[in-house]
Amino acid sequence: MANNRNQGGPIESRLISLFASLFFSIPTAAFVWFWVNLELAVYWDGFLSSRYLVTCIIVFAVLALLLPKLFPSILGGIWRGIGKIWNWWGV
C-alpha cells in the first residue's frame, strides 16, 4: 500500500510546484518582455510581439515541470542577472 502512495506523489508534487512556479514565472516573463520591448522601442525602433511573452511563459512552465528542484535557482539567476544589468546601467 505504501508503494502505491509513493508512485502518485512525484506527479502531484510536480504539478503543485508547476502551479506555484507560475506565480513567480509569469511576472518574471512579463517583466523581461516589457523591459526588452522598452529598450527595443527606445534605441532600435523595434518591438517583440506578445507571442514571445507566451513562449517565455511556456518555457518557464516546462522548466518548472521537468526540473522542479532546479527551477527556483534558474529563476533566481534570472533575477540576479536583471539586478546586475540594472546596476551596470546605473538606473
C-alpha positions in Angstrom: 0.0 0.0 0.0 2.8 2.4 0.8 4.3 1.9 -2.6 1.1 3.0 -4.3 1.1 6.3 -2.5 4.7 7.0 -3.4 4.0 6.4 -7.0 1.4 9.1 -7.1 3.5 11.6 -5.2 6.0 12.7 -7.7 3.5 13.8 -10.4 1.3 15.5 -7.8 4.3 17.3 -6.3 5.4 18.3 -9.8 2.0 19.8 -10.7 1.9 21.6 -7.4 5.3 23.1 -8.0 4.3 24.0 -11.5 1.3 26.0 -10.3 3.4 27.6 -7.5 6.2 28.5 -10.0 3.7 30.1 -12.3 3.0 32.6 -9.5 6.7 33.8 -9.9 7.5 32.9 -13.5 4.6 34.8 -15.2 5.6 38.2 -13.6 9.2 37.5 -14.4 8.5 36.7 -18.0 6.2 39.8 -18.3 8.9 42.0 -16.7 11.7 40.7 -19.0 9.4 41.0 -22.1 8.4 44.5 -21.2 11.9 45.6 -20.4 13.3 44.2 -23.7 10.5 45.9 -25.6 11.1 49.2 -23.9 14.8 49.0 -24.9 14.0 48.0 -28.4 11.5 50.8 -28.8 13.8 53.4 -27.4 17.0 52.5 -29.1 16.2 50.5 -32.2 12.6 51.3 -33.1 11.7 47.6 -32.8 9.1 45.6 -30.9 8.6 41.9 -29.9 5.1 40.6 -30.3 3.2 39.1 -27.5 3.9 35.6 -29.0 7.4 35.9 -27.4 5.8 36.6 -24.0 3.6 33.5 -24.3 6.6 31.4 -25.5 8.6 32.6 -22.5 5.8 31.6 -20.1 5.5 28.2 -21.7 9.3 27.7 -21.5 9.2 28.6 -17.8 6.3 26.2 -17.2 8.1 23.3 -19.0 11.3 24.0 -17.0 9.3 24.1 -13.8 7.6 20.8 -14.6 10.8 19.0 -15.7 13.2 20.5 -13.2 11.1 21.2 -10.1 14.1 21.4 -7.7 16.4 23.4 -10.0 13.8 25.8 -11.3 13.9 28.2 -8.3 17.6 28.6 -8.8 17.1 29.2 -12.5 14.6 31.9 -11.7 16.9 33.4 -9.0 19.7 33.5 -11.6 17.5 35.4 -14.0 16.7 38.0 -11.3 20.3 38.3 -10.2 21.2 38.9 -13.9 18.5 41.6 -14.1 19.9 43.2 -10.9 23.4 43.2 -12.3 22.3 44.8 -15.6 20.2 47.3 -13.7 23.2 48.3 -11.6 25.5 48.3 -14.6 23.2 50.8 -16.4 23.1 52.9 -13.3 19.3 53.1 -13.1 
